[in-house]
């Protein structure tokens, strides 16, 4: 009888261990996924909407951000700010960047809008500073396309994304899409 009691306790402990091992795990410390939601060129004003998605299972407190979008050898747009932004767990926030583009940027986007080129390859790079995890770096590659029927509007498609945890280049998180 004692033998059955010991087996029951061992079986119960194994079930408890298995249940906790299969329970939900909260992702922490992953860099955000930053993408171009839209790009608009109206006259001499360039507006870029960026989506900042938090893949973590807990809120992210950003206290600084740096974003650079490069097309060919030219910087299409850049943003560097020490603003405070809190992004909820597994959610997305949007920031708007407005600036006056240089002549080359205007020519690139005009050639895309006119159909002279069908798409423009871009590199989106940057980093965020967070209170809990320090500096988190990200890199995306993709293409810009004109939005049909909407002059001066462009959309993006990300083809490759990698995010680096902190300043450790060996902790790269590769997100192939």
N, C-alpha and C positions, 0 to 999 in steps of 0.2 A: 504494500500500500504506500509506503514511504517512497518507493521507487517511482510510482505513478505521479505522486505529488511533485517530486523533483523534476520529472519530465514536463509536467504542466507548467511549472514556473519557467523552465528553460524555453519552452515553446512560446509562452507569453512574452518573454523578454525578446526573443527573436522577432516576433510580430511587431513589437513596439519599435525595435531598431529598424526594421524594414519600412515601417510607416513613416518614421521621421526621415529616413534617407530618401524616400520618394516624395516627400512633402515639397511645398513650393520653395524655390530658392530665389532670393531677391538679388537681382543684379545691382552691383554698386561700382562706382568709379569708372564707368565707361564714358568716353568722350561723346559729345552730342553728334548727331548727324545733321549737317547744315547743307541746305540745298537752295537753289534759286527757284523761288515760287513763280516770279515773273520779272521781266525786264521791259521797261518802256522808255522809248526815246521820243520826246515831244519837243520840237524846236531844238533848243540847245540844252535841254534838261534831261538827264538820264536818271531814272528811278529804278531801283532794284529792291524787290521784296525777297527776303531770305527767311526760310523756315528753319527753326532751330528745334530739333526733336531730341527729347531726353529718353534714351533707351533704358534708363535705370529704374529700378523698382522703388526709388525714393526721390524726393524733390532735389533739384540741382540749383544751387545758389551761385549764379555767375556774377563776378564783380569786374570783369573786363573781357573784351572780345576783339579779335583782330581777324578780318576776312579780306582776302585778295582774290579777285577773279582775273585770270590772265587768258588772253586769246592771242595766239601766235606769240610774238615777243612783246606785246603791249599789255599793260595793265588796263583792263576794261573798267573795273571799279574796285575801290578799296574802302574799308571801313575799319576804324580803330577807335575804341571808346572804352572808358572806365565806368560805363553805366552799370547799374545793378538790375539784375533780372532773375526772377525765380520762376523755374519751369517745373510744373508738377510732375510726379512720377508717370512715366510712359505717356507724356503729352508733348504738344508742340506749341511754340510761340512764334510770332512773326515780327521781324523788324524791317523798317523801310529806310533805305539809304538813298538820298538824293544828292546829285552833284552835277557839275558842268563838265561834260566829257571833252577830251581834247579832239582835235580835228581827225586824227587817225581812227579813233574809236567811232566817231560819227560815220566815217567812210566805211569802216568794217560793217557796222550795223545797216547802213544804207545798201551796201552790196548784198547783204543777206535778205533784206526786205524786198529788194527789186528782183531777186531770183538769180542774180549774177553768180552767187554761190548758194548751194542748197543747205549748207549747215556750216557752223563754225565750231571747231573743237575748243574746249575750254578746260582750264585747270582752276579749281577752287581750293584754296589753301588757307590755313589760319590756325588760331588757337583760342581757347577760352581759359580764363583764370577762374577757378572755383574756390570757395572757402574750404570745402572738405577735401578735395583731391588735387589741389594745386593746378598746374598747367596741363591742359589736355589738348593735343594737336589733332588736326584732321586734314585730309586731302581727298578731293573728289575730281574725277575726270568725267567729261561728258560732251554733249553737243548742244548748241543753241540753234533753234529753228524759228522762223517767222510764224506768227499765229495767223492762219488764213482769215481774210476778211477784216482784220484789225491792224491797220497801218501803225507802224511804230511799236508794235507789241511782239515780244519774243518769249518763247518757253524753253525749258531745258529738259534734257534727259541725261541722267547720271548713268554712266556705264561702269564705273569703278570707284570704289570708296575705300579708304583706309584711315584708320584712326589710331593715334599713338597715345598710350596711357602715360601721362606725366612726361618727363624728359628722357625716358628710357626707350631708345630706338628698337630694342629687342622685344618690346611688348606691343608690337603692332597688331592691330585687329583688322583683318582683311575682310571686307564685305563686298563680295562679287555679286553684282546684280544682273 
